[in-house]
Amino acid sequence: MKSVNKFSYIFIAIILLSCNNKAEIVVENDNLKIADTIQTEKSHESIAGIYKTQTDPDNTGECDISLEITNAKEGYLYFLQTKLRKLKGKATFTSNESGEKYLVLEGIKWDEYEGDVSNEENDSITDSKLKAELEIPVGIDASYLKDTITIQNYGNSMNSYTKISECGRKYIQLIKK
């Protein structure tokens, strides 16, 4: 008999704990409104909005970039504007297993790309053939953290590339306005 009572208490406790994530009804001015109390939806961030670079300390304006992300039926759309160009297309927003969030601005061709030189031989004929066959990547990837989009704009001597040449910053930070 005692084992049945223990089982009953455990069963009731499990039921009560599992009911904690349901929607809560809030009465306000005789109108019923449902307040969503599920944790995942509270923490959902909207990436849609207008993002701009901060002005540089010299106030040259050489890296004046704005990015508008809008909601669309199948995801997100972007409009990127620099001093030299205006581009628009599809934006893909994802996150990896560790929770890091990423944005890819699809359809933007990088300005320069020499590839990973760590595997190349020192033969100048081979080097020139590899560079001629090398395709310039398309799509600019960026990390997203708390209303800031960060693009690594260029690489190093071992992996030389430039994504947006009109901005000389290594990391372009676009902050939501």
ABEGO torsion letter per residue (X at the ends): XAAAAAAAAAAAAAAAAAAAABBBBBBBGGBBBBBBABAAAAABBBABEBBBBBBBAAGAGAABBBBBBBBBAAEBBBBBBBAABBBBEBBBBBBBAAGBBBBBBBGBBBABBAEBAAABBABAAAAAAAAAABBBBBEBBBBBBGGBBBBBABBBAABBBBABAABABABBBBBBX
